[in-house]
Amino acid sequence: MVIVMIDKINILNKKVIFVGGKGGVGKSTSAAAIALAAKNIGKKVLLVSTDPAHNLGDLFHTKLKGEPKKVEGNLFVMEINSEKENDRYIASVKKNLEGQVRSSMIEEVHRQIDMAKTTPGADEAALFDRITSLILEELDRFDLLIFDTAPTGHTLRLLSLPEMMGVWMDGMLERRRKTNENYMQLINDGEPVDDPIFKTLQARRDKFSQVRKVLLNGEMTGFLFVLNPERLPIQEGKRGIDTLKQHGIPVLGIVVNKILPDEVDGIFFQKRKIQQLSYLKEIDKLFTGIPQVRLELLDEDISTPLHLKKVSKKWEELIC
């Protein structure tokens, strides 16, 4: 691997990093290489895949599940399955309602909750709940959390959930508060009501608020965008970074991956090289002021742990 151009990427003083971009640009490889590099420099790292097309297990040649697995030294890796997280999330909701709903109604309530499991966005909400728990629970155990994310659109919806869910939860809490006030006035002689549902809603609201503070804290968190010098990845990258900025999520930098080396021969590759040069100029123009790393296309796939270690050695030079 040849490093074509370097801007140091400020990673080592962060606590949470999201690696995203269009499908097929090299997100998983970049996330894994950065995780290994950070581990080699002395960090205790948790690398998490939220992409349905999990690649980390293949890269590390090991079977991964929904809990951290030690793969090498202080590097732990896990893969989150959104369907399983949805099942887990629904089970936790049912458990939270135990003792809060009359026994005569519990069967109907469970039926309604099971129906909600299949609604659009249910998997994303469950996935976000799991990511939230990981961030809040694992920050003290690990020096660095790295999330290998799904393609851009899915990731952006996921990262905007804290804001949307916070607004939604505020509405739920306000309605519940008014219900309690009416109950106090009509039945309870104005005495405060012990409302476990309100407490549960408030706890979830606090959880969303905590993770939102982490996501918006540029000292702790950053998003690293991976793209190729091609039209569609560039356009998707520009839209993605603009959206991140709108939500206040800090951008660490971009990785321009799979650049053709200067020594390519043949008319076909020379023509592609000329086209890439124009796209690289466009990248400089569109992403002005954003740290940038450019990596050449390798002459073979990164298919073994040895290949991955070679790439991670190069990343050790790129992070600060």
N, C-alpha and C positions, 0 to 999 in steps of 0.2 A: 504494500500500500504506500502511495506517495501522497504527502500532504501538499496540495497545490497552493493554498493560501491559509494563513492562520490569523484569526483574532482569538485571543485567549477567551475561553468561556468560563464565566464566574460560577463554578459549580460547588467547590469544596466547602464554602461557608453556608450553603443552602441546606435545608432540612427536607424539602419536598420538591421533586422535579417531575414534570409531566413531559413525555416525549411523544409527539404526535405528527400527523401529516397524512397525506393521501395514501391509500393502500398500495403496497408494493415499492415504496420509495426507500425502505431500509430502516424503518422505525425500530423494529425488534432488535436488529443487529446493533444499531446505534445505542439503544438502551442497555443491552447486555454488555457491550464493550465499555460503556461509561461506568456501569456498575462494577465491572472487573477492575477497571483503572482506579476507581475510588477505593475499592478494597485493597488494591496493591499499595496505595498511598497511606493506608492505615485506617480507613473508615470501616465501620460496621454498617453493611448495606442490606436493605430489603428491596428486592426487585419484584414488582407486581405486574402481571399482565391482565389488562381488562379487555383485551381484544378477543372477540369470539373465535377468530382464527388464530388460536394460540400457537406461537412459534418458539417460545422460550424453552419448553421441554425438548424440542428438537435441537435447538442450538446447544444446550448443555448436555444432550444425550441422556436425559433422565426423565422419569415420570413425575409430573408435578400435580399437586392438588390444591385445594382451597386454603391450605395452611402453610406457613413458611417452612421451607425445606433447605437445610444447609447443603450447599453444593460445592463450596470450596472456601476454606478459611472462614472469614467473617462475612461471606456473601450468602444470603438466603434468598430463595426464589419461590414464588407462588403464582398460580393462575386462578383467576376468579371466573367461575361459570355463572353467567347472569341468570340462567334458568334455576339453578340450584339456589342462588342467592334470593330469587323470588320466592321459592318454597320456604327458605329459612325466614325471610321477612314476613310472609303470611303467617307462619307458625308463631312468630314473636308477637304479631298483632293479636292473634287469638289468645295467646297467653296473657297479654296485658289486659285483656277484657275479662279475664277470669275474676269472678266476684264482683264485677262492676255492672253486669247485665243479669236481669232476672232469668232464672233457669228455664222458664217457659218461653223465653225469647232467644236463648243462646243458639238453638239449632238454626233459626232463621238468620240470625246475625252471622253465623259461620258460613251459611250458604251465600250471603251477600258478599262476605269477604273473599270467598273462593271465586266468585264471579269477577271481583275486582282484579284478581290475579291475571286475567286474560285481557284486561283493558290496555289500549295503547299507552306506552310509557311506563307500564308496571315494572318491566325488567330494568329499565333505566333507574327508576326510583329505588328499586331493591339494590342495584349495583352501587348507586350513590350512597345508600345507607351503609353498605359494606366498606366503601372507600372512606367514608366519614369515620367509621369506627376504627379503621386501620390508622388513619392519620392521628386521631386523638389518643389511641391506645398505644401505638408503637413509636411515637416520637421520642419517648424517653428511653426505649430499648435500642433504637438504632440511630446512628449518626446521620443517615441519609435514606429517604424513601424515594424510589424511582418507579414511576408508573409508565409502563409501555401500553399506550392507549389504542383504542379503535380508530378507524379513519375519521378525518376531521369533523364532519358534521355531527357524528355521534358524540365525540369528545366535547365539542362546544356545547351541545345540549346538556351534557352531563355537568360540565363546569358552571353552567348558568343556573343549575338547579338550586344551589344554596340561596340565591337571591329570590327566585320564584317561590321556593318552598317556604322561605321566611315570610313573604307577603301572605301566602296562603294560610300559614300557621297563625299569623297575627289575626287574620279574619276569623279563623276558627276559635281562637282564644277569646276574642272580643264577643262573639256570639255566645260562647259558653259563659262568659262573665255576666252578660246581661240575663241569661237564663237563671243563673244562680242568684242574681240580685232580685229578680222577680219572685223566685221561690222563697227567698229570705223574707220578703215583704208580705207575701200572701200566707205562708204556712209557718215559717220558722221565727216569727216575731222579730224579724230583723237581725237575728243571730247569724253569724257566719256559718256557711255550709262546708263540711268536709267533702270536697268533690275529687275523687281519685282520677276521673277522666280529665279534669282541668289540670291536675298535677302531671298526668302523663303527657298531655299536649305541651305544657310548659317545659317539661324536661326535653322533649324533642325539639322544641323551638330553641332552647339553650344550646343543644347539640349542633343544630344548623348554624347558629350564630357563631359558635366557637370555630367550626371548620371554615366558615366564610372569612373570619379574621385571618386564619392561616393562609388561605388561598390568595388573599389580597395583600399579604405582607411580603413586599419585595425583598426584605432581608432574609426571609425564610424560604420563599417559594418562587419557582420560575417555570416557564414553559419553553421547551426546546423544539423547534419546528424542523422537520426533516423534509427535504424536497429534492427532486432531480431537475437538471437544466432542460426542462421540457415545458411546453405551454400550459397544460392542464395542472400539473403540480404547482407551478408558479402562481397561477391564478387562484388555486385553492389555498395556497399558502398566504397570499395577500389578503384574501377574505378572512381567513382564519385569524391572522394576527390582528387585523382591524377589529374583529369581533372580541378577541381577548382584551384588547385595549379598551373597548367600550365597557366591558365588565370589570375593568380595573385589574385584570390578572397580568402580572409582570411577565414579559417575554425575555428569556435569557439570551436567545440567539437563534440562528438558523444553521443547519447542516446541509450543504449542497453536495449531494452524494452521486456517485457513478459518473464522474466526469471522464470523458475519453482522454487518454494520455496523448502527449504530443507526438509520440513515435508511432502512432497507428498508421498502417499503410493500406493501400488499395483505394480506389475511387469512392467506393461506398462509404468507408469510414471517414475519409477526408471530407466528404460532403456533410456527413453527420457532425464532424468536428467544427466545420464552419458554422453550421446551424447552432451548435452548442455555444459557440463564442458570442453569438448575438443574444442568446438567452442569458448568458452570464452577465452581459452588459445590462440587460433588462433587470436582472436580480439586483445588481448594484444600485440601479435607479429606484426600484420599488421599495427596497429594504434599507435605505440610507439610515445610518446611525445604529443599526442592529448588528451586534457581533456576528461574524460569519466564518464558518469553517468549510473548506472545499476539499473533498476527498476524491481521488481518482478511482475509476472502475477497476476492480481486481481482475486478474486473468483466470480466476477460478472462484467457485462459490465458497462462501463461509459455511462449511458443512461439518467441521470437526471442532472440538474444543481447542485444538492447537491453532487452527485458523483464527478463532475468536480471540485467543490470547495475543496473537500477533497484532490484531487490530486494536486490542485494549492497550498494548504498549504504546501505540501511536497516540491514543487518547490521553495517556499520561502526560504527554507533551502539550496537550491542548487545553487542559483544565487547570484552573487556578483557584 
